[in-house]
């Protein structure tokens, strides 16, 4: 595998860490700014809203900029957002920093997936994308608990400084290791938005919203719930977050069977992403999207012309319903 994939994995590790590390440091940030824990929850909400808004906006911008340069721009936003968060003099500025950092989230995984696949031979594309997303997996198991431990021991501001340093490392890796790539040709905003006319895509998004809405509503306040309600010590939050990360990894291992090239099959439900070039000869071969464990909508927003999405639901994970 090319060394350039390591740069993408580092970026994914940093983004995954900053996304979830706030949940372990919520009580500390609330105390420093003199706000309630529910109000401090806006630091998580602000990041989420930034992802929702930033993914389509940054992806549309990415159609006008070469992919390497776009990845560098996204890492620059990530670094700036985390530095603003670390240096925030008041709570409102910290919320702004979280939003700025989140703008890179969706587009990085979408564009990064395409870049990762373009770096290797066709038969290794799925493995390349999976390697990039390994950074996100490691972030959930190591980055978030370690960031929580650092924040509790030396202050939450240091945690975000270190996350920004990860962003600098990722930026340098992208600049030095990823070759220049042309911008996507012929991609228009209406092509990007056309994905929302697909009912199956909307169903997939609906399941994601309902499923993860419940998860994040609870996990956002895991630190105060574990310490104030159940009686765990502050130090226990670190290994509780590690346990949560391991559960996410285990869920991916049980739920996902990666098929190199075009499909992702999961027990009970799944997505089949098929290159449109196989159905429509007018679209150039080589356009593809493979989901590698993150939401397929990240990839979908990168070039919605390049695939069709089939959604199925069945107790037999290997039988697709028509």
Buried (B, 14 or more C-beta within 10 A) or exposed (E): EBEBBBBBBBBBBBBBBBBBBBBBBBBBBBEBBEBEBEEBBBBBBBBBBBBEBBBBEBBBBBBEBBBBBBBBBBBBBBBBBBBBBBBBEEBEBBBBBBBBBBBBBBBBBBBBBBBBBBBBEEEBBBBBBBBBBBBBBBBBBBBBBBBBBBBBEEBBBBBBBBBBBBBBBBBBBBBEBBEEBEBBEEBEEEBBEEBBEBEEBEBBBEEEEEEEEEEBEEBBBBBBBBBEEEEBEBEBBBEBBBEBBEEBBEEBEEBBBBEEBBBBBBBEBBBBBBBBBEEEEEBEEEBBBBBBBBBBBBBBBBBBBBBBBBBBEEEEBEEBEE
